[in-house]
Amino acid sequence: MKIAFMTAWNTTSGVAMHAEPIVKAMIGMGHEIIIFSFIPTDCHGVFGTAEDEDFVIRCFGTRRGTNFLDPRPFLDNDFDILVVEDLNMLPVEKLFNIFPRIQKKAKIMHVLHENKASNHSWFYKFDWDKVVYFDHWQDFILKAYPDAIMIPFPCYNIRRGDKTVARKKLGLPSDKNVIYSFGHRGYDLYYRDLPDELKDNSILMHVAEHDEQLQEEATPEKWRTVMKEKVITTEKFDDYLFASDAVIFNKYRKHFDAVVSSTVYQSLGAGCPIFVPKYSDFFHTFKDELIYYTDTAELNKQLVELLNNKKLRDDLIARADKYVKKDSPKVIAQAFLDLFKKMLKN
């Protein structure tokens, strides 16, 4: 089967993190893939999480940016299925102009990423062959497309790295616990101070945006380090996770933000315990695969307990791995492939 995706790709957006594991699993199953994606100067998310593969064609911009679309790649290439991800970010009118031409040769699917029904009339004028959503909070789409199907958001594969090697790459000590405070993709560096019980044997590692100014830089401590990145590549993000004994993802959802935390779906299979705020909607799809805190006092207590209890860590990672296996790239890719086959029969 030859499958095309119109999607963010090799960027920090949640849309890219939805498409990438699915596409790579499909390639592993022997399917031919074309990626139509944003131009680097006008893209969804920060560009450059990996080098573009040979099957990537960058031929459009964002709706609110350049509103550019080169129709030729869509019309000149042959494919059986076109998967359109996150319509709200795309040059809608330009896509609509060539939609009938594409539909003459392929079935077209829309993957919904919105967390609320769109108030734009153009959102509903496409005659999709199928609509897919990934979370029950998006059930509102059934009012407009009653035959829409839910397929869960994919996790990245289970993988493990050498902690010693990862720490050497990042310049971290090999003899201390490392607590990773993630400060990219709209996540904030909420956790700023370690409890006294951890200051002698642990490092709090803030990884911030390249242009962010932190008070911690002016007041260095032996138990704290600050690193800055313009963009964290997929490979380097794994290095940070492999090097760490815990990671903190602190973020709260706002109107029209993402439905779920794609960053957790990316991180869950890396073998690093994950801490998140208890009352944030971003993490509602998870249960005991994560550790939930209400404030810094509780987070301090939980970190001390986790870092001193190997069984607690091992059990947490085992539950995370079980979740990843349930919604692995291969499982989710197969769900899409099964749906493609049904679409092509109609």
C-alpha positions in Angstrom: 0.0 0.0 0.0 1.3 3.5 -0.8 0.3 6.0 1.9 0.8 9.7 2.0 0.6 11.9 5.1 0.1 15.7 5.2 1.6 16.5 8.6 4.1 18.2 10.7 7.4 16.2 10.6 10.7 16.3 12.4 9.4 19.2 14.6 8.5 19.5 18.2 4.8 19.6 17.6 2.4 17.0 19.0 1.2 16.4 15.4 4.7 15.3 14.4 4.9 13.0 17.5 1.6 11.4 16.4 2.6 10.8 12.8 6.3 9.8 13.2 5.9 6.5 15.2 3.0 5.4 13.1 4.8 6.1 9.8 8.0 4.4 10.9 6.0 1.3 12.0 4.3 1.3 8.6 7.6 1.5 6.8 8.8 -1.4 8.9 5.8 -3.4 7.7 6.8 -2.8 4.1 4.5 0.0 3.1 5.6 2.9 0.8 5.3 6.3 2.4 5.3 9.9 1.2 5.4 12.8 3.8 4.0 16.2 2.6 5.1 18.7 5.3 5.7 22.3 6.3 8.5 24.3 4.9 11.2 24.9 7.5 10.7 28.6 7.7 6.9 28.3 8.4 6.2 25.1 10.3 4.2 23.8 13.2 6.6 23.4 16.1 10.3 24.0 16.2 12.0 22.5 13.1 15.0 20.1 13.3 14.4 17.2 15.7 15.9 14.9 13.1 17.3 15.0 9.5 14.6 14.8 6.8 14.3 11.3 5.2 14.2 10.9 1.4 10.4 10.4 1.5 9.8 13.9 2.9 8.5 16.7 0.6 8.2 20.2 2.1 5.6 22.0 0.1 3.3 24.1 2.3 3.3 26.6 5.1 0.9 27.3 8.0 -2.6 28.8 7.6 -1.7 31.8 9.8 1.8 32.2 8.3 2.6 32.1 4.6 -0.6 30.2 3.8 1.5 28.7 1.0 0.8 25.4 -0.8 2.5 24.0 -3.8 -0.1 21.7 -5.4 2.3 19.8 -7.7 3.6 17.2 -5.2 0.0 16.2 -4.3 -1.0 15.9 -7.9 2.1 14.4 -9.4 2.7 11.6 -6.9 0.6 8.5 -6.8 -0.8 7.1 -3.5 -3.7 5.1 -2.3 -4.4 7.0 0.9 -3.8 10.5 2.0 -3.8 11.2 5.8 -4.3 14.8 6.6 -3.3 15.7 10.2 -4.5 18.8 12.1 -6.5 20.7 9.5 -6.5 23.9 11.7 -2.7 24.4 11.0 -2.9 23.9 7.3 -3.5 26.3 4.3 -7.1 25.2 4.2 -8.4 27.1 1.1 -5.4 26.0 -1.0 -6.0 22.4 0.1 -9.7 22.6 -0.7 -8.9 23.8 -4.2 -7.1 20.6 -5.1 -9.2 18.3 -2.8 -11.4 17.0 -5.7 -8.4 16.2 -7.8 -6.8 14.2 -5.0 -10.0 12.4 -4.2 -10.2 11.1 -7.8 -7.1 8.9 -7.2 -7.0 8.3 -3.4 -9.1 8.0 -0.3 -8.6 10.9 2.1 -8.6 10.7 5.9 -8.5 13.5 8.5 -6.9 13.0 11.9 -8.4 15.4 14.4 -6.1 17.2 16.9 -8.5 19.8 18.2 -9.8 19.6 21.8 -12.9 21.7 21.0 -15.3 21.9 18.1 -14.1 24.5 15.6 -16.1 27.6 15.1 -14.8 28.0 11.5 -17.2 27.0 8.8 -14.4 25.9 6.5 -13.5 23.2 9.0 -16.6 21.2 8.0 -16.7 21.6 4.2 -14.3 18.8 3.4 -16.0 15.5 2.3 -13.5 13.2 4.1 -13.6 9.5 3.4 -13.0 8.9 7.1 -12.3 11.0 10.2 -10.2 9.7 13.0 -9.7 11.1 16.5 -7.6 9.7 19.4 -9.2 10.7 22.7 -12.7 10.5 24.1 -12.6 14.2 24.9 -12.9 14.7 21.1 -16.2 12.9 20.9 -17.7 16.3 19.9 -16.6 15.4 16.3 -19.3 12.7 16.1 -22.0 15.4 15.8 -20.4 16.5 12.5 -19.0 13.1 11.4 -21.1 10.3 13.0 -18.9 7.6 11.6 -15.6 9.0 12.9 -13.4 6.3 14.5 -11.2 6.6 17.6 -7.7 5.2 17.4 -5.5 5.9 20.5 -2.5 8.2 20.4 0.7 6.1 19.7 3.5 5.7 22.2 7.1 5.7 21.0 8.7 2.2 21.3 10.2 0.8 24.4 13.9 1.5 24.4 16.8 1.6 26.9 20.1 3.4 26.8 23.4 3.1 28.6 23.1 5.6 31.5 26.9 6.0 31.8 27.3 6.7 28.1 24.4 9.2 28.1 25.8 11.0 31.1 29.2 11.2 29.5 27.7 12.8 26.4 25.9 15.4 28.5 28.7 16.1 30.9 26.8 14.8 33.9 28.4 13.0 36.9 28.1 9.2 37.0 27.8 8.9 40.8 24.7 11.0 41.5 21.0 10.8 40.9 19.9 13.0 38.0 16.4 14.7 38.1 15.5 16.1 34.7 13.4 19.3 34.8 12.0 19.7 31.3 11.5 23.3 30.1 10.7 23.0 26.4 7.4 22.7 24.3 5.5 25.0 26.7 6.5 23.0 29.8 7.7 25.2 32.7 10.6 24.7 35.1 8.3 24.4 38.1 10.7 22.5 40.3 13.6 24.8 41.5 15.0 23.4 44.7 15.9 19.9 46.0 15.1 18.7 49.5 18.1 18.6 51.8 18.0 14.8 51.8 18.9 14.8 48.1 21.4 17.7 47.8 24.5 15.6 48.5 23.8 12.7 46.2 21.6 14.3 43.4 21.7 16.8 40.6 18.7 18.9 39.5 19.1 19.3 35.8 17.2 22.2 34.2 17.0 22.0 30.4 15.6 25.3 29.2 15.0 27.1 25.9 18.2 28.6 24.4 17.0 32.2 25.0 15.5 31.8 28.4 17.1 33.6 31.3 17.1 31.8 34.6 17.8 33.1 38.1 19.6 29.8 38.8 22.4 30.9 36.4 23.2 33.8 38.7 23.2 31.6 41.8 25.0 28.4 41.0 24.8 25.4 43.3 26.8 22.2 43.3 23.5 20.2 43.2 22.0 22.1 40.2 23.0 22.4 36.6 21.4 24.5 33.8 21.5 23.4 30.1 20.0 25.3 27.2 18.9 24.0 23.8 17.3 25.7 20.8 15.8 22.4 19.7 16.2 19.0 21.4 16.6 16.4 18.7 14.8 13.1 19.2 18.1 11.4 19.7 19.3 13.9 22.3 16.0 13.8 24.1 16.5 10.1 24.6 20.0 10.8 25.9 18.5 13.1 28.5 16.0 10.5 29.5 18.5 7.7 29.6 20.8 9.8 31.8 18.1 10.6 34.3 16.6 8.9 37.3 13.4 10.9 37.1 11.9 13.5 34.8 9.4 16.3 35.6 6.8 17.4 33.0 4.9 20.4 34.4 2.2 21.8 32.2 -1.5 22.7 32.3 -3.9 22.7 29.4 -5.5 25.8 28.0 -8.3 26.3 25.4 -7.3 25.0 22.0 -4.1 23.5 23.4 -3.3 19.9 22.6 -5.6 17.2 23.9 -2.9 15.0 25.4 0.7 15.3 26.3 2.5 14.0 23.3 5.8 14.4 25.2 4.8 11.8 27.7 3.8 9.4 24.9 7.3 10.0 23.5 9.0 9.5 26.9 7.0 6.7 28.5 9.0 3.8 26.9 12.5 5.2 27.8 12.7 3.6 31.3 12.7 7.0 33.1 10.1 7.5 35.9 7.8 10.4 35.0 6.4 13.0 37.5 3.4 15.3 36.4 1.0 17.7 38.1 -2.0 15.8 39.5 -4.6 18.3 38.4 -3.5 18.9 34.8 -5.8 17.7 32.1 -2.8 17.0 29.8 -2.2 13.6 31.5 -5.8 12.3 31.8 -5.1 9.3 29.6 -2.7 7.8 32.1 -3.2 6.2 35.5 -0.5 4.5 37.6 2.1 4.7 34.8 3.1 8.2 36.1 3.6 9.7 39.6 1.3 12.7 40.3 2.2 15.6 42.7 0.0 18.4 44.0 2.8 20.8 45.2 6.5 20.9 45.7 6.3 19.4 49.2 4.6 16.3 47.9 7.0 16.2 44.9 10.0 16.3 47.3 8.6 13.4 49.3 7.9 11.4 46.2 11.3 11.9 44.8 13.1 10.9 48.0 10.9 7.8 48.1 11.4 6.8 44.5 15.2 7.3 44.5 15.6 5.2 47.6 13.3 2.3 46.6 14.4 0.2 43.6 11.2 -1.9 43.7 9.0 1.2 43.4 11.0 2.3 40.4 11.0 -1.1 38.7 7.2 -1.5 39.3 6.5 2.0 37.9 8.7 1.4 34.8 7.0 -2.0 34.3 3.5 -0.4 34.3 4.8 2.2 31.8 6.1 -0.5 29.5 2.8 -2.3 29.7 1.0 0.9 28.5 3.5 1.3 25.7 2.9 -2.2 24.5 -0.8 -1.7 24.4 -0.5 1.5 22.3 2.8 0.8 20.5 3.6 2.2 17.1 3.0 -1.2 15.5 -0.4 -1.7 17.2 -1.6 1.8 16.3 -0.2 1.6 12.8 -2.0 -1.7 12.2 -5.3 -0.1 13.4 -4.8 2.6 10.7 -3.9 0.0 8.1 -7.0 -2.0 8.9 -9.1 1.1 8.4 -7.3 2.0 5.2 -8.2 -1.4 3.8 -11.9 -0.9 4.6 -11.8 2.6 3.0 -10.3 1.2 -0.2 -13.0 -1.4 -0.5 -15.7 1.2 -0.5 
